[in-house]
Amino acid sequence: MKLILSRKGFDSSAGGVPSPIFPDGRLLALPIPDGQSLIRYRDIAFDGATLGDLVAPLTRGKITQDDGAHLDPDLIEAMLPRRPGWRPIFGQTGPAQGHLRNHGVGPGDLFLFFGLFRRVERLNGTWRWVPDARPRHLIWGWLQVESVVPVDEARSSDYAWATYHPHFQRPGEPNNVVYLASRRLRLEGLCEGLGETLPGAGAFPRFAPQRQLTAPGATQTSHWRLPAWCYPEGDRTPLSYHANRQRWRKHADQVELKAVARGQEFILDGEEYPEAWPWVRDLIRARTSASDA
């Protein structure tokens, strides 16, 4: 099994701003703009309103409610009306998909989605960024792969529920695939037989310190603090794109990593890092817990 840290959602280049952390600690990963998508920000429901009510004030009108939204990964059923058979889905294409393919990412492997977030507040009836709040990288969702389907092979009636997805609006594009979620989480015997059933995909609804990647107090969002087991000790293969050992610094109970600025998919071999799976299970098990952001 492989664990993939996958960068998704608004940031300084895609969307131009972070995604919001609300005053009560709730998270919302904003989908990036996409002119080819059939989905508009005004179509996507959240907390009794639409994402159009958020993106316009947070981007100061650069993105409007009528702009196309690349809702991918699509993890929350309540965000759109769904056709029968819907399940969480994630698409990838181009060089990023080539990286996943070259590492053999497929059924059973697990994506942890992370993105750039910043606190927001309500002022005079609209949302704005908290002036003294710094952006940070947070893990905001997960998806364990049940199957990988090339989009050009997924246009049969079996996948009629998925044709709304932005990757289905790119016919003929090379390396264009979708990853379909497992219905329940399977982690090397950690979830079976323990009287618990955890979902194979979902979004973390609230901020929690254990899902923050950016080190507390760091001046750069890409300066991460990770569990100590992440350190590429001995001949263990480092997280992909992070083979330069100068990026890593080991401490007694944690690891510092200067994460690369570019790249979407960072892959870790779960056989070399078996400590990853109880860590992931515990993150997902505690998904409803809240903490002060």
LUMTOR-670292 format. One line per field, with one value per residue (C-alpha): residue number from 1; residue in one letter; chain; x, y, z. Coordinates in steps of 0.02 Angstrom, whole numbers. Example, Ala and Ser with C-alpha at 12.3 -4.5 7.8 and 13.67 -1.06 7.14 Angstrom:
// residues 2
num	1, 2
residuo	A, S
cadena	A, A
u	615, 684
v	-225, -53
w	390, 357
// end
This chain:
// residues 293
num	1, 2, 3, 4, 5, 6, 7, 8, 9, 10, 11, 12, 13, 14, 15, 16, 17, 18, 19, 20, 21, 22, 23, 24, 25, 26, 27, 28, 29, 30, 31, 32, 33, 34, 35, 36, 37, 38, 39, 40, 41, 42, 43, 44, 45, 46, 47, 48, 49, 50, 51, 52, 53, 54, 55, 56, 57, 58, 59, 60, 61, 62, 63, 64, 65, 66, 67, 68, 69, 70, 71, 72, 73, 74, 75, 76, 77, 78, 79, 80, 81, 82, 83, 84, 85, 86, 87, 88, 89, 90, 91, 92, 93, 94, 95, 96, 97, 98, 99, 100, 101, 102, 103, 104, 105, 106, 107, 108, 109, 110, 111, 112, 113, 114, 115, 116, 117, 118, 119, 120, 121, 122, 123, 124, 125, 126, 127, 128, 129, 130, 131, 132, 133, 134, 135, 136, 137, 138, 139, 140, 141, 142, 143, 144, 145, 146, 147, 148, 149, 150, 151, 152, 153, 154, 155, 156, 157, 158, 159, 160, 161, 162, 163, 164, 165, 166, 167, 168, 169, 170, 171, 172, 173, 174, 175, 176, 177, 178, 179, 180, 181, 182, 183, 184, 185, 186, 187, 188, 189, 190, 191, 192, 193, 194, 195, 196, 197, 198, 199, 200, 201, 202, 203, 204, 205, 206, 207, 208, 209, 210, 211, 212, 213, 214, 215, 216, 217, 218, 219, 220, 221, 222, 223, 224, 225, 226, 227, 228, 229, 230, 231, 232, 233, 234, 235, 236, 237, 238, 239, 240, 241, 242, 243, 244, 245, 246, 247, 248, 249, 250, 251, 252, 253, 254, 255, 256, 257, 258, 259, 260, 261, 262, 263, 264, 265, 266, 267, 268, 269, 270, 271, 272, 273, 274, 275, 276, 277, 278, 279, 280, 281, 282, 283, 284, 285, 286, 287, 288, 289, 290, 291, 292, 293
residuo	M, K, L, I, L, S, R, K, G, F, D, S, S, A, G, G, V, P, S, P, I, F, P, D, G, R, L, L, A, L, P, I, P, D, G, Q, S, L, I, R, Y, R, D, I, A, F, D, G, A, T, L, G, D, L, V, A, P, L, T, R, G, K, I, T, Q, D, D, G, A, H, L, D, P, D, L, I, E, A, M, L, P, R, R, P, G, W, R, P, I, F, G, Q, T, G, P, A, Q, G, H, L, R, N, H, G, V, G, P, G, D, L, F, L, F, F, G, L, F, R, R, V, E, R, L, N, G, T, W, R, W, V, P, D, A, R, P, R, H, L, I, W, G, W, L, Q, V, E, S, V, V, P, V, D, E, A, R, S, S, D, Y, A, W, A, T, Y, H, P, H, F, Q, R, P, G, E, P, N, N, V, V, Y, L, A, S, R, R, L, R, L, E, G, L, C, E, G, L, G, E, T, L, P, G, A, G, A, F, P, R, F, A, P, Q, R, Q, L, T, A, P, G, A, T, Q, T, S, H, W, R, L, P, A, W, C, Y, P, E, G, D, R, T, P, L, S, Y, H, A, N, R, Q, R, W, R, K, H, A, D, Q, V, E, L, K, A, V, A, R, G, Q, E, F, I, L, D, G, E, E, Y, P, E, A, W, P, W, V, R, D, L, I, R, A, R, T, S, A, S, D, A
cadena	A, A, A, A, A, A, A, A, A, A, A, A, A, A, A, A, A, A, A, A, A, A, A, A, A, A, A, A, A, A, A, A, A, A, A, A, A, A, A, A, A, A, A, A, A, A, A, A, A, A, A, A, A, A, A, A, A, A, A, A, A, A, A, A, A, A, A, A, A, A, A, A, A, A, A, A, A, A, A, A, A, A, A, A, A, A, A, A, A, A, A, A, A, A, A, A, A, A, A, A, A, A, A, A, A, A, A, A, A, A, A, A, A, A, A, A, A, A, A, A, A, A, A, A, A, A, A, A, A, A, A, A, A, A, A, A, A, A, A, A, A, A, A, A, A, A, A, A, A, A, A, A, A, A, A, A, A, A, A, A, A, A, A, A, A, A, A, A, A, A, A, A, A, A, A, A, A, A, A, A, A, A, A, A, A, A, A, A, A, A, A, A, A, A, A, A, A, A, A, A, A, A, A, A, A, A, A, A, A, A, A, A, A, A, A, A, A, A, A, A, A, A, A, A, A, A, A, A, A, A, A, A, A, A, A, A, A, A, A, A, A, A, A, A, A, A, A, A, A, A, A, A, A, A, A, A, A, A, A, A, A, A, A, A, A, A, A, A, A, A, A, A, A, A, A, A, A, A, A, A, A, A, A, A, A, A, A, A, A, A, A, A, A
u	0, 53, 9, -4, -2, -100, -103, -280, -386, -357, -182, -82, -76, -243, -380, -258, -302, -310, -464, -557, -551, -713, -724, -796, -653, -745, -642, -693, -572, -620, -612, -499, -571, -599, -672, -712, -812, -1001, -1010, -1023, -979, -1161, -1210, -1108, -1200, -1118, -1198, -1364, -1281, -1169, -983, -1025, -1064, -886, -771, -828, -786, -631, -555, -619, -723, -585, -688, -877, -1021, -1043, -864, -830, -769, -655, -742, -605, -583, -771, -795, -953, -1117, -1222, -1128, -1223, -1379, -1321, -1372, -1396, -1232, -1130, -975, -826, -712, -545, -470, -292, -207, -45, 125, 46, -46, 114, 199, 59, 64, 253, 241, 105, -31, -192, -323, -295, -182, -237, -237, -227, -276, -195, -208, -177, -297, -318, -440, -588, -711, -879, -879, -1025, -1118, -978, -825, -647, -476, -425, -289, -158, -191, -55, -95, -47, -51, -184, -242, -425, -485, -446, -489, -440, -439, -556, -522, -433, -531, -469, -599, -613, -660, -785, -922, -1033, -1197, -1102, -1024, -1171, -1172, -994, -1012, -1036, -857, -733, -617, -758, -756, -581, -606, -448, -332, -184, -165, -342, -407, -525, -498, -656, -667, -682, -844, -753, -577, -460, -291, -188, -303, -314, -499, -567, -617, -615, -800, -779, -819, -733, -780, -663, -669, -723, -678, -622, -754, -649, -474, -368, -184, -135, -185, -82, 72, 147, 253, 177, 259, 340, 360, 343, 194, 307, 407, 320, 321, 285, 280, 452, 418, 417, 606, 692, 805, 941, 893, 707, 644, 599, 433, 436, 508, 599, 754, 871, 918, 955, 768, 746, 790, 757, 712, 670, 481, 456, 531, 551, 535, 558, 426, 449, 353, 292, 217, 45, 70, 198, 207, 265, 286, 180, 281, 436, 337, 211, 188, 88, -67, -111, -76, -197, -328, -319, -336, -493, -563, -549, -621, -769, -664, -639, -503, -467, -394
v	0, 177, 340, 494, 672, 761, 952, 1009, 1166, 1354, 1425, 1575, 1511, 1421, 1533, 1663, 1646, 1507, 1408, 1467, 1411, 1478, 1554, 1393, 1290, 1220, 1192, 1211, 1167, 1279, 1197, 1287, 1384, 1284, 1363, 1192, 1129, 1113, 1155, 1336, 1399, 1447, 1264, 1197, 1197, 1233, 1275, 1334, 1444, 1416, 1429, 1579, 1674, 1639, 1649, 1822, 1915, 1811, 1842, 2023, 1984, 1900, 1740, 1753, 1636, 1607, 1547, 1363, 1260, 1108, 1009, 878, 780, 772, 698, 774, 706, 855, 980, 938, 844, 666, 530, 353, 262, 415, 389, 500, 523, 602, 638, 662, 693, 746, 736, 719, 563, 502, 515, 414, 283, 267, 230, 100, 193, 92, -5, -3, 149, 301, 488, 619, 785, 942, 1125, 1304, 1374, 1537, 1599, 1706, 1815, 1896, 2086, 2194, 2045, 1974, 1863, 1927, 1860, 1885, 2019, 1941, 1758, 1668, 1537, 1356, 1186, 1071, 895, 913, 749, 570, 438, 256, 189, 50, 63, 172, 203, 294, 426, 376, 200, 261, 326, 172, 169, 102, 273, 383, 456, 523, 621, 786, 771, 897, 760, 698, 867, 830, 696, 630, 711, 596, 513, 566, 446, 446, 360, 287, 276, 119, 112, 78, 98, -53, -29, -187, -265, -107, -76, -253, -351, -201, -165, -6, 42, 195, 272, 248, 434, 597, 773, 825, 949, 1047, 1104, 993, 1021, 843, 876, 1034, 1010, 1184, 1195, 1309, 1480, 1444, 1594, 1483, 1369, 1238, 1219, 1063, 970, 785, 632, 562, 402, 501, 523, 423, 326, 216, 151, 191, 282, 463, 543, 568, 735, 746, 638, 780, 738, 922, 952, 840, 873, 743, 781, 664, 667, 751, 785, 950, 950, 1091, 1034, 1070, 1219, 1129, 958, 888, 707, 655, 466, 362, 173, 101, -59, 42, 153, 38, 170, 270, 161, 176, 363, 377, 272, 382, 541, 475, 401, 573, 665, 742, 812, 1000, 1113, 1298, 1356
w	0, -36, 51, -60, 4, -132, -146, -191, -175, -180, -159, -219, -399, -417, -352, -289, -104, 28, 76, 233, 414, 489, 663, 735, 663, 513, 355, 173, 34, -111, -284, -406, -555, -715, -872, -947, -798, -806, -621, -564, -391, -367, -395, -247, -81, 86, 254, 182, 50, -101, -134, -243, -84, -23, -173, -229, -67, -26, -198, -205, -358, -460, -454, -461, -425, -613, -644, -674, -525, -534, -396, -380, -272, -247, -74, 4, -63, -3, -110, -271, -326, -363, -484, -419, -394, -344, -239, -196, -345, -387, -558, -615, -781, -865, -778, -605, -660, -742, -572, -490, -629, -622, -437, -465, -370, -380, -282, -94, -95, 2, -38, 99, 21, 88, 43, 97, 229, 324, 455, 401, 497, 464, 450, 394, 326, 220, 240, 248, 297, 479, 460, 575, 527, 431, 298, 332, 250, 321, 279, 234, 158, 112, -19, -24, -202, -253, -439, -568, -728, -885, -925, -1109, -1051, -921, -1034, -1020, -923, -772, -749, -799, -623, -649, -811, -717, -653, -727, -793, -905, -993, -1062, -1194, -1274, -1147, -1111, -941, -895, -761, -613, -447, -369, -181, -77, 19, 182, 244, 241, 322, 342, 471, 578, 545, 525, 677, 793, 789, 688, 510, 440, 271, 124, 81, 158, 212, 384, 442, 567, 604, 716, 760, 716, 535, 517, 409, 425, 582, 715, 705, 537, 422, 267, 240, 160, 322, 387, 552, 531, 646, 687, 589, 425, 430, 290, 407, 331, 160, 173, 18, 57, 14, -175, -234, -66, -92, -45, 135, 169, 166, 320, 502, 635, 816, 957, 933, 764, 593, 502, 313, 190, 68, -117, -183, -339, -367, -331, -279, -146, -124, 25, 20, 160, 167, 211, 330, 417, 553, 425, 437, 623, 605, 459, 547, 701, 597, 514, 674, 757, 607, 701, 842, 846, 910, 919, 752
// end
